[in-house]
Amino acid sequence: MSRLFNKFAAVLVALSAASAGAADFSFTGTLPTANSRQNFDFTILSDATVTMRSLGYAGGVNQAGTTIVKGGFDTQFFLFGVASGALIDFNDDSVFIDGDGFPVCVSAIDPDTDECYDSGLTAALGAGSYRLVLTAYNNDAIGLIDDSFTCEGEDDFNGRTGDFAFDIRNVDSVTSTTIIVLPDRAGVVPEPASWALLIAGFGMTGSAMRRRRRAAVA
């Protein structure tokens, strides 16, 4: 499928953060297209349970205490091991099925759409380096960490903005990098300088819950 070779227009390192010990970090930013991706490369020095969540779709207060305005896109998470390159886990919506078979949203619900479309993962990980890829719904990972994605994200974020907010908890360091993927335009890819990116990050506390993809929810 030609869209898989949609040309990566730019790779921009937005933020690098580290601490003397395991800590928690919050990030905000904007993806320019629905098939772009935000990579969070993090390291843990000893076995740890790491929690990750987004909250740009429904908004709320992130773990740094900043109020996030709702209206961002429907996110997906893909977690990879850097050494093996293998996909460890993924998540679409932060929903789980309770003991009675009912879906329960563990993040906020957008009052305008009545949807729970923010993402969340909790992973018990060994010491090492990992990558959490945040991208828009339907832009799915195909294989290993450096493989292409499907580039089938919803056009124009399905009428929402490209804004995201992301919290990660209990890691020793994290670097945020944006992969910009442009739509096909007769094979012409604009120069990287034609794109602007705004990313901000700071550390505090965070929590998230693991959940399977929306397709698994009745």
C-alpha positions in Angstrom: 0.0 0.0 0.0 1.6 3.3 -1.1 0.6 5.1 2.0 3.0 3.0 4.0 5.8 4.8 2.2 4.4 8.2 2.9 7.8 9.7 3.5 8.9 10.8 6.9 9.2 14.6 6.5 11.1 15.2 9.7 12.3 13.8 13.0 12.4 16.4 15.7 13.7 15.8 19.2 11.5 17.7 21.5 12.5 17.0 25.1 14.9 14.9 27.1 14.4 14.5 30.8 16.3 12.5 33.5 16.2 12.2 37.2 18.5 10.9 40.0 16.0 8.0 40.5 12.7 6.8 39.2 10.3 9.8 38.6 7.2 10.9 36.8 6.9 13.1 33.8 4.2 15.0 32.0 4.2 16.2 28.3 2.0 18.2 26.1 2.2 18.9 22.4 0.6 18.8 19.0 0.9 16.3 16.1 0.7 18.0 12.7 -1.0 15.1 10.9 -3.1 12.1 12.0 -0.4 9.7 10.8 2.4 11.4 12.7 3.7 9.8 15.9 5.1 10.9 19.2 7.8 8.6 20.5 8.6 8.5 24.2 11.9 6.6 24.6 12.4 5.8 28.3 14.8 3.9 30.5 14.3 2.1 33.8 17.4 1.0 35.8 15.6 -1.7 37.8 12.4 -3.8 37.5 9.4 -1.4 37.8 5.7 -1.0 37.1 5.4 1.8 34.6 2.1 3.6 34.0 1.3 5.7 31.0 -1.9 7.7 30.1 -3.1 10.3 27.7 -5.7 12.9 28.6 -6.0 15.2 25.6 -9.3 13.8 24.3 -11.5 14.5 27.3 -9.2 16.8 29.1 -8.6 17.0 32.8 -5.6 17.8 35.1 -2.3 16.1 34.4 0.1 14.8 37.0 2.0 18.1 36.9 -1.2 19.9 38.0 -1.8 21.6 34.7 -5.4 21.7 33.3 -5.6 20.1 29.9 -8.4 21.4 27.6 -10.5 18.7 26.0 -10.8 18.4 22.2 -7.6 16.5 21.3 -7.6 13.4 19.1 -8.5 9.8 19.8 -5.1 8.3 20.8 -3.5 4.9 20.6 -0.5 3.5 22.5 2.1 1.0 21.2 4.8 -0.2 23.7 8.0 -1.7 22.3 11.2 -3.1 23.8 14.2 -1.3 22.3 16.7 -4.2 22.5 14.3 -6.7 20.9 12.3 -4.3 18.8 9.2 -6.3 19.6 5.8 -5.0 20.4 5.1 -5.6 24.1 1.6 -4.2 24.5 -0.9 -1.7 23.0 -4.0 0.2 24.0 -6.7 2.2 22.3 -9.2 3.3 24.9 -8.7 3.3 28.7 -11.8 1.0 29.2 -12.0 -2.3 31.0 -14.8 -4.8 31.4 -16.0 -5.3 34.9 -17.1 -8.5 36.6 -20.6 -8.0 35.4 -19.5 -7.6 31.8 -20.0 -3.8 31.6 -17.4 -1.4 30.1 -15.9 0.9 32.7 -13.9 4.1 31.7 -10.9 4.7 33.9 -10.1 8.1 32.3 -12.5 11.0 31.7 -15.4 10.8 29.4 -15.8 13.7 26.9 -19.2 15.2 27.7 -19.6 16.4 24.1 -19.1 12.9 22.5 -19.9 10.7 25.5 -16.8 8.7 24.6 -13.8 7.4 26.6 -11.1 7.7 23.9 -8.0 8.5 25.9 -5.4 5.7 26.2 -3.7 4.1 29.2 -1.2 1.3 29.9 0.3 -0.2 33.0 3.3 -2.5 32.3 5.6 -4.5 34.6 8.9 -4.1 32.9 12.5 -5.3 33.5 15.4 -2.9 33.6 16.1 -1.6 30.1 15.1 0.8 27.4 11.6 1.0 25.9 9.6 3.1 23.5 5.9 4.2 23.9 4.5 5.4 20.6 1.5 7.7 20.8 -0.5 8.2 17.6 -4.0 8.7 16.3 -6.7 5.9 16.2 -6.3 3.5 13.3 -2.7 4.4 12.6 -1.6 0.9 13.7 1.9 -0.6 14.2 2.7 -3.2 11.6 5.6 -5.1 13.2 8.8 -4.3 15.0 9.9 -1.0 16.5 11.4 0.5 13.3 8.7 -0.8 10.9 6.2 1.4 9.3 2.7 2.1 10.6 -0.5 1.7 8.5 -0.9 5.4 8.0 -4.7 5.0 8.2 -5.3 7.7 10.8 -8.6 9.6 10.7 -8.3 12.5 8.3 -8.0 15.9 10.1 -8.2 13.9 13.4 -11.9 13.4 12.7 -12.7 17.0 13.3 -10.7 17.3 16.5 -7.3 19.0 17.1 -3.9 17.4 17.0 -3.2 18.3 20.7 -2.2 15.6 23.1 -1.2 15.3 26.8 0.8 12.4 28.1 1.9 11.3 31.6 4.4 8.5 32.3 5.2 7.3 35.8 8.1 5.5 37.5 10.9 5.8 34.9 14.5 7.0 35.2 14.7 9.1 32.0 12.6 9.8 29.0 13.1 11.5 25.6 10.3 12.7 23.4 10.6 12.7 19.6 8.1 13.6 16.9 7.9 11.6 13.7 6.1 13.7 11.1 4.3 11.8 8.3 2.8 13.9 5.6 -0.2 13.0 3.5 0.3 12.0 -0.2 0.4 15.0 -2.4 1.3 13.8 -5.8 4.5 12.4 -4.4 5.7 15.9 -3.2 7.0 16.1 0.3 7.5 19.7 1.7 10.8 20.5 3.3 11.0 19.9 7.1 11.4 23.6 7.7 7.8 24.1 6.6 6.5 22.4 9.7 6.3 23.8 13.2 6.1 21.8 16.4 5.4 22.8 19.9 6.2 20.4 22.8 6.4 21.1 26.5 7.3 18.7 29.2 7.8 18.6 33.0 7.8 15.9 35.7 5.3 15.2 38.4 3.2 12.2 39.3 1.0 10.0 37.0 -1.3 7.0 37.0 -2.9 5.0 34.3 -4.7 1.7 33.8 -4.2 -0.9 31.2 -6.9 -1.6 28.7 -7.5 -3.5 25.6 -8.5 -1.9 22.3 -11.9 -0.4 21.6 -12.7 -3.2 19.2 -12.7 -5.7 22.1 -15.5 -3.8 23.9 -19.0 -4.8 23.0 
